[in-house]
Amino acid sequence: MKCLEPARLGNMELRNRLIYPPMVTSFATEDGFVTDRLVAYAAERARGGVGLYTLEATYVDPQGRGFGRGVGIDDDAKLPGLKRLAEAVHKQGGKISVQLHHAGRETWQAISGYPVVGPSDCPVAYTEEPAHVLSREEIAAIVKRFADGARRAREAGFDAVEIHGAHGYLLTQFLSPYTNKRSDEYGGSLEKRARFNREVISAVRAAVGPDFTVTFRMTVEESLPGGLPLQEGAAAAAMFARTGALDAIHIVSGNYATHHTVIPPASEGYIINLDRAIAVRQAVGPDFPLILAGRIKNVFQAEDLIVSGIADFVAMGRALIADPELPRRCAEGKFQSVRVCLGCNDGCAMRTGIGLDTLCAVNPCMGFEDTYDITRKAERAKHVLVIGGGPAGMEAAYTAARRGHRVTLCEKGPRLGGQFFLASLPPFKRDLALYLFNMAHRLEDAGVTVKLHCEATVDDIRSMKADAVIVATGSQPLSIPFEGLDSIPHVFAHEVLAGRIGELGDRVAILGGGLVGAETAEYIARTGRHTSIIEMTGDIAQGIHPVMQDFQKKRLAALGSEMLTNHKVLAFAGNAISVETKDGVRQIGPFDTVVIALGSRPDRTLCEALDKAGISYAAVGDCVTAGRVLNAVSEGMKAAWRI
């Protein structure tokens, strides 16, 4: 495949055309120094075979710091840690770049410790914090900060630098009419708004010399009223390409007000910047190198982009968080065993958005590469028995097998996945099914013996004579004995997803507006039925990334679904439901069927039987606490690691 062949980016020879883009980890110290955790994380991506690893948004000026535990390149004191990072990537045969970053007004004084700055102080959708308007002298000082950061990158042994001109940060703020209201030489026409960007590009090139690779990541469309339109974004890209100072332009989109284009959730589909890349390609011509990012999930998508000439390199961020071995596995032809990103934003965007470190819902070793090396063999090989083939059980079985144990996985159902398979059926959840498919192949590659239709009893477990037992039997749907519930047909949400949708009738009430209830309501509503979600709290689909929650609610509204929040169910009477609201008790309905989506409770049936029989075991996942896949997968890995 062309995407897996060596290629030249500037004067840098890459082993393939796949790039790990800058992804915030929050693994640095509070004052911006590199840590062992960050070094191990970067080294693991390089070991997995990616052509170029890009260090996350790295501030060139403390005033431009955008993240609480972000990396800095603002001081020579940080050089030793940066050198250690570069050496770790090089040791694994990779190349490393650093993204030079200034947040401008897209930060908060509580993070940087300084007043927020920008080209103008105008109202924007993502913050009400006032911005100090930069003077010409302050602009020149920031340009020098970028140049100094680039110089430090070269001194630290990096192979390239990337200038961060994207996602609504300072360089985008100057380029965009949404945030640039200046009337001097830095504002007004596109050429004037692009002046600061050109000055930074020229200063960085002068600082590193003609033989060092410099790329520029830019938002080419902001997708909001008054924001940078694609026509201007493409024209600006052509303007920057003509400077002769850049080796590639890295195409992305959006700012904090249009976050769904910055870190697109699954509902946005794949390759979300395709049309934008085509427009930029037309503007810069066929020969100028372009890098494309934006939910590119696999090498087949990457290959199409490169072969078609739309892009020369492809950036895969969350895909390489989920599986850092993606390039190597694909080079070996093991496409089906690549662990797929779910697009859930649960461990990455949602955590970094509230100042926490990055994790991954499906890769439990992400961020703990210096703690859990599952390729390290256990001191003694054992027979490990795993009961339950959901995410927790599969991860436990896979980890145990990679550590050299002989593993048997028993799943009572006809397929692996448990209720996670049913969760893949609502709209925009297909990646969950792909994840299960990929994990089945990983288990096969690792040598796990999988037994389906195998509901292991205490006697079965005794007869298998395993050295270690891991129980991952999942959860059961929670039900409340409402008065009169038996007077109306009712089913559980998982039964609807399993095939009972034809029994529902035309008007359906969903009890519970959590994620399961909201997704099941959408699944039903797309068949033309009328759905009413009844939720006792003040909102639905809580606990997921705010962008995804907002999209979920908008899709339900577009389908005509009622979202009855602050409605507490009291009782049922025939086809009506008695609910309590702030205005008192009232009746709603009529409904043909009620779907129960009130959450789950741990299934501890087997655990209790093993306790009684005196058989030791480790319980993981929903059979301990019903929760999210991130926790279940992490518990599964850790239980196997301790064997």
C-alpha positions in Angstrom: 0.0 0.0 0.0 1.3 3.5 -0.9 0.4 4.8 2.6 2.7 2.3 4.1 5.7 3.0 1.8 8.6 5.3 2.8 8.1 9.0 1.8 10.0 12.3 2.0 8.5 15.2 4.0 10.8 18.1 3.4 14.3 16.8 4.1 13.0 14.1 6.4 12.6 10.5 5.2 9.7 8.8 6.9 9.1 5.0 6.9 5.5 5.5 5.9 2.9 8.3 5.1 1.1 7.9 8.4 1.4 10.7 11.0 0.5 10.7 14.6 -0.9 14.3 15.0 -0.6 16.5 18.1 -3.1 15.1 20.6 -3.3 16.7 24.1 -2.4 14.1 26.8 -2.0 16.2 30.0 1.0 14.0 30.8 3.4 16.8 31.4 4.2 18.4 34.8 2.2 21.4 36.0 5.0 23.7 34.8 5.3 22.1 31.4 8.2 19.7 31.7 8.4 16.3 30.0 7.7 13.3 32.2 8.6 9.6 32.0 4.9 8.9 31.3 5.0 11.1 28.2 8.2 9.6 27.0 6.8 6.1 27.3 3.6 7.1 25.5 5.5 8.6 22.6 7.9 5.7 22.3 5.0 3.3 22.1 3.5 5.1 19.1 7.0 5.0 17.5 7.4 1.3 18.3 4.1 0.7 16.6 5.5 1.9 13.3 4.0 5.4 12.7 6.1 7.4 10.3 6.0 10.7 12.3 5.1 11.3 15.9 4.0 14.9 16.6 4.3 16.2 20.2 1.1 17.8 21.4 0.3 21.5 21.4 3.5 22.8 23.1 3.4 26.4 24.3 6.0 28.8 23.1 4.9 31.5 25.7 3.5 30.9 29.2 0.8 33.4 28.3 -0.3 31.2 25.5 -0.6 28.1 27.6 -3.9 26.4 26.8 -3.8 23.3 29.0 -3.2 22.8 32.7 -0.6 20.0 32.2 0.6 21.0 28.7 4.1 20.7 27.5 6.2 23.9 27.2 9.1 24.8 24.9 9.4 28.3 26.2 12.6 28.0 28.2 16.0 26.3 27.7 15.5 24.6 31.1 13.0 22.3 29.3 15.5 21.1 26.8 16.8 18.0 28.7 13.3 16.5 28.9 12.6 17.3 25.2 15.9 15.7 24.2 15.0 12.6 26.1 11.6 12.5 24.3 13.2 12.8 20.9 15.8 10.1 21.7 13.1 7.7 22.8 11.2 8.1 19.5 14.4 7.7 17.5 15.4 4.6 19.4 12.2 3.0 18.1 13.0 4.0 14.5 10.6 6.9 14.3 10.8 10.6 13.5 9.4 13.3 15.8 8.0 16.8 15.4 6.7 19.3 17.9 3.7 21.5 17.5 4.5 25.1 18.4 1.4 26.6 20.1 0.0 29.8 21.4 -3.7 29.6 22.6 -4.4 33.3 22.4 -7.9 33.9 23.7 -8.8 30.2 23.6 -7.6 29.7 27.1 -8.4 31.1 30.6 -6.4 33.1 33.0 -6.9 30.3 35.6 -4.8 28.1 33.3 -2.1 30.4 32.0 -1.8 32.7 35.0 -1.8 35.6 32.6 -4.5 37.9 31.1 -6.0 36.3 27.9 -4.7 38.0 24.7 -6.0 38.1 21.2 -6.1 40.2 18.0 -9.4 41.8 19.2 -11.6 41.8 22.3 -14.9 40.7 20.8 -17.7 38.4 22.0 -17.2 34.8 21.0 -19.3 31.7 21.5 -16.8 29.8 23.7 -15.8 32.3 26.4 -16.9 35.6 28.0 -13.5 36.2 29.5 -12.2 39.6 28.1 -9.1 39.6 25.9 -6.3 42.1 26.0 -5.8 43.4 22.5 -2.2 42.8 21.3 -0.1 45.8 20.3 2.3 45.7 17.4 5.2 45.4 19.9 3.5 42.4 21.6 2.8 40.8 18.3 6.5 41.0 17.4 7.4 39.5 20.8 5.1 36.5 20.1 6.6 36.0 16.7 10.0 35.8 18.3 8.6 33.3 20.9 7.7 31.0 18.0 11.1 31.3 16.5 12.8 30.6 19.8 10.6 27.5 20.3 11.6 26.3 16.8 15.3 26.8 17.7 14.8 24.8 20.9 13.1 22.0 19.0 16.1 21.7 16.7 18.5 21.8 19.6 16.5 19.1 21.3 17.0 16.7 18.4 13.5 16.9 16.9 13.2 16.2 13.2 10.6 18.8 12.4 8.3 21.5 13.8 4.6 22.1 13.1 3.2 25.6 13.6 -0.2 25.5 15.2 -2.5 27.7 13.1 -5.6 25.8 13.7 -8.7 25.2 16.0 -9.3 28.8 16.9 -5.9 29.4 18.7 -3.9 32.6 18.2 -2.9 32.2 14.6 -6.5 31.3 13.6 -7.8 34.2 15.6 -5.8 36.6 13.5 -6.8 34.9 10.2 -10.5 34.7 11.1 -13.0 37.5 10.6 -14.9 36.0 13.6 -12.1 37.0 16.0 -10.1 39.7 14.1 -11.8 43.1 14.1 -8.6 45.1 13.8 -8.3 48.1 11.4 -4.5 48.2 11.3 -2.1 46.2 9.0 -3.1 43.0 10.9 -6.9 43.2 10.1 -9.4 43.8 7.4 -8.7 42.0 4.1 -7.6 38.3 4.0 -4.1 39.4 3.1 -3.9 41.6 6.2 -5.5 39.1 8.5 -2.9 36.5 7.2 0.0 38.8 8.0 0.7 37.5 11.5 0.6 33.9 10.2 3.2 34.8 7.5 5.4 36.5 10.0 5.4 33.5 12.3 6.1 31.1 9.3 9.0 33.3 8.1 10.5 33.6 11.6 10.3 29.9 12.3 12.0 29.1 9.0 14.8 31.6 9.7 15.3 30.0 13.1 15.7 26.4 11.9 17.4 27.0 8.6 16.6 25.8 5.1 17.2 22.1 5.7 14.8 21.5 8.6 11.2 20.4 8.0 8.5 22.9 8.9 4.8 22.2 8.5 1.7 24.4 9.2 -1.5 23.1 10.7 -4.4 25.3 9.8 -8.2 25.5 10.1 -9.4 26.1 6.6 -13.1 26.5 7.7 -14.6 27.4 11.0 -18.2 26.4 10.2 -20.0 29.1 12.1 -21.6 32.5 11.2 -19.0 35.1 10.7 -16.2 32.6 10.8 -13.5 31.8 8.3 -15.2 30.4 5.2 -13.7 27.7 3.1 -13.0 29.9 0.1 -10.8 32.2 2.3 -9.2 29.2 4.1 -8.2 27.7 0.8 -6.9 31.0 -0.5 -4.9 31.5 2.7 -3.4 28.0 2.4 -2.2 28.9 -1.1 -0.8 32.1 0.2 1.2 30.3 2.9 2.4 27.7 0.4 3.8 30.4 -1.9 6.0 31.7 0.9 8.4 28.9 0.1 9.0 28.4 3.9 6.7 25.4 4.4 7.2 21.8 3.6 3.5 20.9 4.0 0.2 22.2 5.1 -1.9 20.1 7.6 -5.6 20.5 6.9 -8.1 20.6 9.8 -11.2 22.6 10.7 -13.2 24.2 13.5 -12.6 26.0 16.7 -14.0 25.7 20.3 -17.4 26.9 19.1 -17.5 24.2 16.5 -15.8 21.4 18.5 -17.6 18.7 16.6 -15.3 19.4 13.7 -12.1 19.5 15.9 -12.6 16.1 17.5 -15.5 14.7 15.5 -17.8 12.1 17.3 -18.9 9.0 15.5 -22.1 10.7 14.4 -20.0 12.9 12.1 -18.9 10.0 9.9 -15.4 9.4 8.5 -12.9 11.7 6.8 -14.9 14.8 7.8 -12.4 17.2 6.1 -12.5 15.5 2.7 -14.3 18.3 0.8 -12.1 20.9 2.6 -9.0 19.0 1.4 -10.2 19.0 -2.2 -10.7 22.7 -2.1 -7.2 23.3 -0.7 -5.7 20.9 -3.2 -7.3 22.9 -6.0 -5.9 26.1 -4.5 -2.3 25.0 -3.8 -2.0 22.9 -7.0 -1.1 19.2 -7.4 2.5 19.3 -6.2 2.5 21.0 -2.8 2.4 18.4 0.0 -0.8 18.2 2.1 -1.5 16.4 5.3 -5.1 15.5 6.1 -6.7 14.8 9.5 -10.3 14.4 10.7 -11.6 10.9 11.8 -9.5 8.8 9.4 -9.9 5.4 10.9 -8.0 2.9 8.9 -5.3 2.5 6.3 -7.8 1.8 3.5 -9.2 5.3 3.9 -5.7 6.6 4.1 -4.8 4.8 0.9 -7.7 6.2 -1.0 -6.7 9.8 0.0 -3.1 9.3 -1.0 -3.7 7.4 -4.3 -6.3 9.9 -5.4 -3.8 12.8 -4.8 -6.0 14.6 -2.3 -3.4 14.2 0.4 0.2 13.2 0.5 0.2 12.2 4.2 -2.6 11.2 6.6 -2.8 12.0 10.3 -4.5 9.4 12.4 -4.9 10.6 16.0 -7.5 8.7 18.0 -6.9 5.6 15.8 -3.4 5.5 17.0 -4.5 6.2 20.6 -6.7 3.1 20.4 -4.1 1.0 18.7 -0.5 2.3 18.5 0.4 -0.9 16.6 -1.9 0.0 13.7 1.0 0.7 11.2 2.9 -2.4 12.1 -0.1 -4.7 12.1 -1.3 -3.4 8.7 2.2 -3.7 7.3 2.0 -7.4 8.3 -1.4 -7.8 6.7 -3.2 -8.1 10.0 -5.8 -5.5 9.2 -8.7 -7.3 11.0 -6.9 -7.3 14.3 -6.4 -3.6 14.6 -8.3 -2.3 17.6 -10.7 0.2 16.2 -11.4 3.6 17.8 -15.1 4.0 18.9 -15.3 7.7 18.2 -16.9 7.9 21.7 -14.5 10.7 22.9 -15.0 9.3 26.4 -11.4 8.8 27.5 -9.8 11.5 25.3 -11.7 14.7 24.5 -14.1 14.5 27.4 -11.3 14.1 30.0 -8.9 16.7 28.6 -11.9 19.1 28.3 -12.1 19.1 32.1 -8.4 19.1 32.7 -7.9 15.4 33.3 -5.2 13.2 31.7 -6.1 11.4 28.5 -7.2 7.7 28.6 -8.8 5.5 26.0 -12.1 3.5 26.2 -10.7 0.5 24.3 -6.9 0.7 25.0 -6.4 0.3 28.8 -2.6 0.6 28.4 -2.8 4.1 26.8 -1.0 6.5 29.1 0.3 3.7 31.3 2.9 2.3 28.8 5.6 2.7 31.5 3.5 0.6 33.9 1.8 -2.1 31.9 3.8 -3.7 29.1 1.6 -6.6 28.3 4.2 -8.1 25.9 6.4 -8.8 29.0 6.0 -12.5 29.8 4.7 -13.6 33.3 7.2 -15.4 35.6 5.2 -18.6 35.2 2.7 -19.6 32.5 -0.7 -20.5 34.0 -4.1 -21.7 32.8 -6.4 -18.7 33.0 -10.2 -19.1 32.7 -12.2 -16.1 31.8 -16.0 -16.2 32.2 -17.8 -13.7 30.0 -17.0 -12.4 26.6 -17.9 -8.7 26.9 -15.3 -6.0 26.7 -13.9 -6.7 30.2 -13.6 -10.4 29.6 -12.1 -10.1 26.1 -9.5 -7.6 27.3 -8.6 -9.9 30.3 -8.3 -12.9 28.0 -6.2 -11.0 25.5 -3.8 -9.5 28.1 -3.3 -12.9 29.8 -2.5 -14.6 26.5 -0.1 -11.8 25.5 1.7 -12.4 28.8 2.2 -16.1 28.0 -0.7 -17.7 29.8 -2.9 -20.5 28.4 -6.3 -18.9 28.2 -9.8 -20.2 27.9 -12.7 -17.7 27.4 -16.3 -19.0 28.1 -19.2 -16.9 26.7 -22.8 -18.1 27.3 -24.1 -16.4 24.2 -23.7 -17.2 20.5 -21.2 -14.5 19.9 -18.6 -12.4 21.7 -19.5 -9.0 23.0 -22.4 -9.5 25.4 -24.6 -6.5 25.6 -22.0 -4.4 23.9 -23.1 -6.0 20.6 -26.6 -4.8 21.2 -25.2 -1.4 22.0 -23.8 -1.3 18.4 -27.2 -1.4 16.8 -28.5 2.2 17.4 -27.6 4.8 14.8 -23.9 5.9 14.6 -22.7 3.0 16.8 -21.4 0.7 14.1 -17.8 1.1 15.4 -18.8 -0.9 18.5 -19.5 -3.9 16.3 -16.2 -3.4 14.4 -14.4 -3.3 17.8 -15.9 -6.6 18.7 -14.9 -8.1 15.3 -11.3 -6.8 15.7 -11.1 -8.1 19.3 -12.2 -11.6 18.2 -9.3 -11.6 15.7 -6.9 -10.3 18.4 -8.0 -13.2 20.7 -7.4 -15.6 17.8 -3.9 -14.1 17.1 -3.0 -14.4 20.8 -4.0 -18.0 21.0 -7.1 -17.7 23.2 -9.4 -20.7 23.2 -12.9 -19.2 22.8 -16.0 -21.4 23.8 -19.4 -20.0 22.8 -22.7 -21.2 24.2 -20.7 -22.0 27.3 -22.4 -20.9 30.5 -19.8 -22.0 33.0 -21.1 -23.4 36.3 -19.1 -24.0 39.5 -18.7 -27.6 38.5 -17.5 -26.6 35.1 -15.0 -24.3 36.6 -13.7 -27.0 39.0 -13.4 -29.5 36.1 -11.3 -27.1 34.1 -8.7 -26.9 36.9 -7.6 -23.4 36.0 -4.9 -21.6 38.0 -6.7 -18.3 37.9 -10.4 -17.4 37.2 -11.6 -14.0 36.0 -15.3 -13.4 36.2 -16.8 -10.9 33.7 -20.4 -11.8 33.6 -21.7 -8.3 33.1 -25.0 -6.8 34.3 -28.7 -7.2 34.1 -31.2 -4.4 33.3 -32.7 -2.7 36.3 -36.4 -2.7 36.8 -38.6 -1.0 39.4 -41.9 -2.5 40.5 -44.1 0.4 39.5 -47.7 0.2 40.5 -49.8 -1.0 37.5 -46.8 -1.8 35.2 -48.3 -5.1 34.3 -51.4 -3.3 32.8 -49.4 -2.2 29.8 -47.0 -4.2 27.5 -43.4 -3.5 28.5 -40.0 -4.7 27.4 -36.4 -3.9 28.3 -34.3 -1.7 26.0 -31.9 -4.6 25.2 -34.9 -6.7 24.1 -35.9 -4.1 21.6 -32.4 -4.0 20.2 -32.3 -7.8 20.1 -35.3 -7.9 17.7 -38.5 -7.2 19.5 -39.1 -3.8 17.8 -41.9 -5.2 15.7 -44.0 -5.7 18.9 -44.0 -2.1 20.0 -46.9 -0.5 18.3 -47.0 3.1 17.1 -46.6 5.1 20.4 -43.8 4.1 22.7 -42.7 5.5 26.1 -39.1 5.0 27.1 -38.6 5.0 30.9 -35.1 6.5 31.5 -33.3 9.1 29.5 -29.7 8.0 30.1 -27.6 7.1 27.1 -29.2 3.7 26.6 -32.7 5.2 26.8 -31.8 8.1 24.4 -30.1 5.8 21.9 -32.9 3.2 22.0 -35.5 6.0 21.5 -33.7 7.2 18.4 -33.4 3.6 17.2 -37.2 3.2 17.5 -38.0 6.7 16.2 -36.2 6.0 13.0 -38.8 3.4 12.2 -41.5 6.0 12.1 -42.9 5.4 15.6 -43.6 8.2 18.1 -41.3 8.1 21.1 -41.6 9.8 24.4 -38.6 9.7 26.8 -39.5 10.1 30.4 -36.6 11.2 32.6 -36.8 12.2 36.2 -33.7 14.4 36.1 -33.3 17.7 34.2 -31.6 16.4 31.1 -31.1 13.3 28.9 -28.0 11.5 27.7 -26.0 12.8 30.5 -22.4 11.6 31.2 -21.2 11.7 27.6 -19.2 14.3 25.8 -21.2 17.6 25.7 -21.0 17.8 21.9 -22.3 14.2 21.5 -25.1 14.9 24.0 -26.1 18.0 22.1 -26.2 16.1 18.8 -28.1 13.2 20.4 -30.8 15.6 21.6 -31.0 17.5 18.3 -31.4 14.2 16.4 -34.2 13.1 18.7 -35.9 16.5 18.3 -35.7 16.2 14.5 -37.4 12.8 14.7 -40.2 14.3 16.7 -39.3 12.5 19.9 -40.7 14.0 23.1 -38.1 14.6 25.9 -40.0 14.8 29.1 -37.4 15.7 31.7 -38.1 16.4 35.4 -40.9 13.8 35.1 -41.0 11.2 37.9 -43.0 8.1 37.1 -45.5 7.2 39.8 -47.8 4.5 38.4 -49.4 3.0 35.3 -53.0 2.7 34.5 -53.9 0.9 31.3 -52.1 2.8 28.5 -51.5 5.9 30.5 -48.6 6.9 32.9 -49.0 8.9 36.0 -46.1 11.3 36.5 -45.1 13.9 39.0 -43.7 17.3 37.7 -43.0 20.6 39.3 -46.5 21.5 38.5 -48.0 18.5 40.2 -49.3 15.0 39.1 -50.6 14.5 35.6 -51.4 11.7 33.2 -49.5 11.2 29.9 -50.2 8.9 27.1 -51.7 6.8 25.6 -48.9 4.4 24.8 -48.9 1.1 23.1 -45.7 -0.1 24.8 -43.3 0.9 27.5 -39.5 0.4 27.1 -37.6 0.1 30.3 -34.1 1.8 30.2 -33.5 2.5 33.9 -29.9 1.4 34.0 -28.2 -1.9 35.0 -27.3 -3.8 38.1 -24.3 -6.1 38.4 -24.9 -9.8 37.7 -23.2 -11.4 40.7 -24.9 -14.8 40.4 -21.7 -16.6 39.5 -19.6 -14.6 41.9 -21.9 -15.6 44.8 -21.8 -19.3 43.8 -18.0 -19.2 43.6 -17.9 -17.5 47.0 -20.0 -20.3 48.4 -17.9 -23.0 46.8 -14.7 -21.4 48.1 -13.2 -20.9 44.7 -11.0 -17.8 44.4 -11.5 -15.4 41.4 -11.2 -11.8 40.3 -14.3 -10.0 39.2 -14.1 -7.3 36.6 -16.4 -5.0 34.6 -20.1 -4.6 35.0 -20.5 -7.6 37.4 -18.7 -5.4 39.9 -20.1 -2.0 39.1 -22.3 -1.3 36.0 -20.6 1.5 34.2 -18.8 2.6 31.1 -16.6 0.5 28.8 -13.5 2.5 29.7 -13.7 1.2 33.3 -14.6 -2.4 32.2 -11.7 -2.7 29.8 -9.2 -1.2 32.2 -10.3 -3.6 35.0 -10.0 -6.6 32.7 -6.5 -5.7 31.7 -5.3 -5.1 35.3 -6.8 -8.3 36.6 -4.9 -10.3 33.9 -1.8 -8.3 34.6 -1.8 -9.3 38.3 -1.8 -13.1 37.5 
